[in-house]
Amino acid sequence: MKRVLITGGAGFLGSHLCDRFIKEGCHVIAMDNLITGSMSNIEHLMPLENFEFYHHDVSKYIHIPGELDYILHFASPASPIDYLKIPIPTLKVGSLGTHNCLGLALAKRARMIIASTSEVYGDPMVHPQTEDYWGNVNPVGPRGVYDEAKRFQEAMTMAYHTFHGVETRIVRIFNTYGPRMRLNDGRALPAFIGQALRGEDITIFGDGSQTRSFCYVDDLVEGIYRLLLSDHEQPVNIGNPDEISILDFAQEIIDLTGTDQKVVFLDLPKDDPKQRKPDITKAKEILGWEPTVNRSEGLKITYEYFKNLPEGDLYKYAHPREF
């Protein structure tokens, strides 16, 4: 039985990865400090003999007894509202946390994959974004704590690979959605659905012409799994290239929820990317992967999940969309 450590295991993506590796017959160790994760995401796994949970901050020393085959480093705040509230922990988990995980991978002779992000491309001057594009990032802007943490994370990972011979993989994740997202984390999809369920106006930053590409979580997990098991050591984009403007996306949410809402326009935040679309040529050629769940199907599943949350969750942490 393969033993797998998943940091950020109680988070949105981390918990879905726990599910996948349990399904694959692995012994899964989830680690999370619960700063943005939630035990509710993994409570269904707690009774299982081949699942463990460590309440721990990966920015501090990590000790895992026994052998490890794989390490998936997915611990990090991922929402602008989160990383602007907790900038130092965001930087620490991308730097110290990555260093600790790589040291553990070296000691255990484990293969490690890190969760990088499309944000390494910043506000891109190349469209769609290919893995050989170096990005347009403001290191001292409000988003720099997240963007540069992830860029450093990639550099540290490659250094351990080239200098210590650690088997490493790098996945650059584009916008992803699905059940277990936090309803009020500030990102467009849960924010729009939350506003619809509460009967509030939908708030759009700028004129809504900026684009995003949304990938359903099951597709993303499949891509991550294939990359981990592949022999490819360079970064790979995993995301859905079906691009849509934020204004059109807001209308899709209004149509989906059957609400009659007003759209309100706010100032565009500093350094907010104008375009976001992955070039997934590498993923297709190397992994034989491409998304299979179309947005309308994925949105229905996600909306049903949010609609069935306890009523109190609709207003928990609810705030105006600031970012």
N, C-alpha and C positions, 0 to 999 in steps of 0.2 A: 504494500500500500504506500503510495507516494505521500510524503508529508509536505504540506504547503503552508507558508506564512503569508497572510494577506493583511497588510497594514491599512488602516482606514476601513477595516472590515465591517464596521457598523454604519458606514456611510451609504449613500445611494448606489454608487458603482460597486464599492467594496462588498456590500451585502449580496448583490447579484452575482459577483464573482465567487463568493462563498457558496452560493447555491450551485453554481456550475461545477465547481471542483468537488463538492459533495456528490453531485450526480455522477461525476466521473470516477467515483470510488476512492477519492483521496481522503486522507486525514487532514482536516483544515484547522489551522490556528488563526483566529481573527484577533487583531490587535487594534485598539482604538482608545484615544483619551476622551472621546465623546464631546469634544469641543463643538463639533458640528454634526457628528454622527448620533445615532439613536439606537438604543437597545431594542426598540420595537421592530427594527429592520431585520434582526437576527433571532428574535425570541423563538421562532419556529424551529431553529436549529439547535437551541440549547439542550434539549433532551438527548440529542444524538451522541453516541459513544465516540464517533469519529469527528467531533467538533469541540473545540476549546475556545474560550474567550479570555484574552488578557487585557485588563483595563490599564493601559500604559501609554505614555507619550514617547514616540519613537525618537524624538529629539534628545532623549536621555539614553543612557546605556541600555542595550537590548541583550537579554539572556533568554535563549530558548533551549531547554534540555533536549538531548537526542539529535537524531539526524534531521536534515532538511533537504528536500529535493528542489523546491522552487520557493522564491520570495517574490511577491507582487507588492511593490511599494506604491500604494494608492492613498496614503495619508496626506491630506492637504485641504485647507479650505478652497472651494472652487467658485464661490459666488463673490462678485464685487462687494456686496454689502458685508460679507464675512471678512474678506481680507483687508478691507479698509477699516474695519473695527479692530482687527487683530493682526496688524501688519508684522509685528516681530515674530509671533508664533508661525506666521505664514513663511517668513524667510527662514526660520529655524528648521521647519519640517522639510523644506526643500534643500537645505544645506546640511545641517547636522543630522537630520533624520535620514537623508540619503546616504551620508557618510557612514552612519551606524549600520544601516541595512547592507551596504556594500561590504563593510567589515565582517558582518555576520555571514554574508554569502561567501566571502573568501575563506572564513574559518570552517564553514560547513561544506564547502565545495558545491554550493547550490547555484542553480541558474536563477538570475534575477531580471525581472522586467520592471521598468519604471513608467509611471503614468505621467508623460509629458502632455503638452496641450497645444492647440492651435494658436494660443496666445503668444507662443514664442515668435510667431510671425508679426506680432504687433498690429498696427494699422497698415496692412500690406500694400506694397506697390506692385505686386505680381498677383495676377488672378487668372485661374484658380491657384491656390498655394501648393507648390511642389516641395518635396523634402529638401531639395538643394537650395531653396531660397533662405537667406540668412535673416530676414526680418527687418522691420522698421519699428523699433521699440524705444520708448523714452524711459531710461533707467531711473530718473528722478521724478517721474510723474506719479499720479495717484495709483496707477495700475502696476508700477514698476516692481512693487514688493512681490507680486505674484509672477509677472512675466519674467523677471530676472531670477527669481528663485527656481523657476522651471528651466531656464536656460543654463544656470549653474548646475542644476541637477543633471542635465544631459552631459555637460562637460565632465563632471565628477564621475559619472557612469562610464564614459568612454575612457577616462584615465585609468580606472580600475580594470577595465577590459584590456587596454593596451599594455599597462605596466605590470599588473598582477595576473593577467590571464583569466579574470573572472568571466564566466559566460553571462553576457548581458543582452537585453533587448530593450528598445525604446519605442513606445507607442505614443504618437501625437494624436490626442483625442480632440475631435471637433464636437460642437454642440450636441449633447445627448439628452434624451428625455425618456420618461417612463414612470411606472409606479415606484414609490418610495422617495421620489424627489420631495424636498421640503417645500410645502405650499407657498411659503412667504419668504423665500430666500433671495428674492429680488431679480432673478433671471426672468426673461420674457415669458416663457411658456407657463411656469407655475404662477407667475404674477398675473398674467392675463386670465388664466382659469380661476384663480382666487378672486380676482376682481369681479369676474362674471358671477361666481357663486354667491358673492356678497352683495351683488347688485350695484357695484360701484362703476364709475367711469373707467374705461381702459386708458392707461397713460402710456404714451409713446414719446421717446426722446428724439429730438430733431424732427425732421419731416417724415420719418418712417421709410425713407428710401434706402437706408442701410440694409444689408442683406445678411442672412444667416442660413445655415444648412443643418437641419435637425435629423439626428440618427436615433432610431429606437434602441433602447438599452439591450435587448436580446441580440440584435445585430452587432452592436459594439462588443459585447462579451464574446461572441463567436470570433470576431476579428482578433481580439486580445489573446484568446486561447490559441488560435492558429499561429500567431506571431511568437508566443512563448515557446511553442513546440518546434518552430522553424529554426533554420540555421542562419537567419539574417540578423546582422549585428547593428546595422545602421537604422536611423529613425524611419518609421513607417506611419503615414497618415491613415487613421481609421475614422471614417465619418461618412455621411450621406451627401453626395454632391448635388442633391436636389435643392437648388438655391431658391430662396423666397425673400421678398422684402418684408420688413417688420410690419409695415402698414397692411400688406396683403395677409400676413400671418395673423394679425389682430382680427381681421375680418373673418378668417377661417375659424378662429375661436368663438367669435360672436355667432357664426352660423352653427357651429357644433353645439354650443350651449343653449341656443334658442333664445338668447337674451336680446334685448333692444337697448344697447348701450351707446353712450356717447364716447367718441375718441377725443382725448385731450392731449395736446402736444406740449412737451416740456423741453427745456434746453438740453442739447446733447452734451453728455459728460466729456471731460477732457480725455483725449486719446482713445475714445471709443472707436473700435474698428468700423470702417465704412462698408467693408466687404468681407465675407467669410465663406469660402467654398473649398473643400479639399480636392486635390488631384489624387485619385486613388489608383492610379496606374500601377504603382508598385504593389499595392495590396492585391490587386487582381492577378498580376503576373507571378508574384512570389508566394502568396498565400492562397490563391484561388478564391479570394473573398470579395464579395460586394454585398451591400445591404439588400434584404429581401422584403422588409416590412415597409409598405408605403406610408406616407405621413397621415393620410386620412384614417387608415386602420390603426396605426399606433396612437393617434390622438384620441380615438374612441376608447381604447383600453385605458389610457392615462386619465381621461376625463372621468370614466367610471370609478377609477381608484380614488380620485380626489372627491368625487361626489359622495362616496360612501364613507369618508372619514368622519369621525365624531364631530358634531357641530362646533364644539369648542376649538377644534383645530383650524377652523376657517379664520378665526380671529387671533389665534396664537401667533405672536410675533408679527402680527400684521402692522404695516407701516406704509406711508407713502413711498412710492418707488423713487428712491433718491439717486440711484445709479443705474 
